C-alpha cells in the first residue's frame, strides 16, 4: 500500500516509521526545520530499547499530493485548512485524521467526503530530540482510537494492527473527542501552570486536586448536554470514584513516561497555538453550565489563534 503522511512531527514520524517497518511504502510530507532534520539524518524513532530507522520517501511541500492509497493527516489543528486543499485534489485516497478536529470536524469530513474520511486519535506521544530522533511511549489506557462509524475504519484498523500498535474501534467518536478534549485541556492547563513540568504538577497537591475537580465538572457538563462521556475508564476515574483516588492515580502517572515524555512535551510545544484552540473549544462546549474550577483553570489559555 502506498501511504503518504502529511506532517513530520512526533505523531507523523511514529506512524510513518511503524508502517514502513511493517513493509508499507511510506512517504512523509514535512516542512521547515523538520524537513531539514529528516533530509540530513533520516527518520529515526525510539521507544525504550527499540529503535526504528526505516526507509521512507521524503516529500517536500508542494501544490499537490503524490498518488496514494492512504493519506495520514498528522498536523496541528491550525494547519488543517491548508491540508484540506491538498486532500480535495486527491479524491481517491482514504484519509486518516490523527488529531482533534474540534468544531471543524463536520466541515473537514464534508470537504474530504464521508465515504473516505476516518477520524482517529493516536495512542502514542513523545518528543523530538535535538538530533531529530523521536522518542515516544505508548499510552496503554488509550490505544489508537478509530471511528467505528467510518466506512473505511475497519480497513485502517487492520493496517495499523499489522504494525503491532494497539487499536480500538469507538462507536461514539463525537463523545470520545469531547471527553478527551475536556480531560486533555484540564491536564494540559495544570501542567503548564506548573512551568510545563508534569512532575511538578504531581508534586503540587492543591493544583492536582483542582485538575481532577475541573475534569469532573467538565464531564458533568457534557452529560448535561446529552454528550456521552467515553471511554468508561475516564468516566469512572473522574466521575464515579472519590477525587483523592483520581489524584493519586495521576500523581503516579505524571511522574512516569506518559507524563514526562508524552504529555508535558506536547503541551509545551502546542501552548501558543493548538492548545489555546482546544481550551477555547472546551469552554465553549460548557455553554451555560456551572463549571467554575474548569473555567478558572482554562481561561488563561483560551485565546483564539488565526489558522496557518
Beta strands, then each sheet from edge to edge (+ up, - down):
strand 1: 2-6
strand 2: 25-30
strand 3: 45-47
strand 4: 50-52
strand 5: 57-60
strand 6: 70-73
strand 7: 94-98
strand 8: 117-121
strand 9: 124-128
strand 10: 134-138
strand 11: 144-147
strand 12: 167-170
sheet 1: 5+ 2+ 1+ 6+ 7+ 8+ 11- 12-
sheet 2: 4+ 3- 10- 9+
end
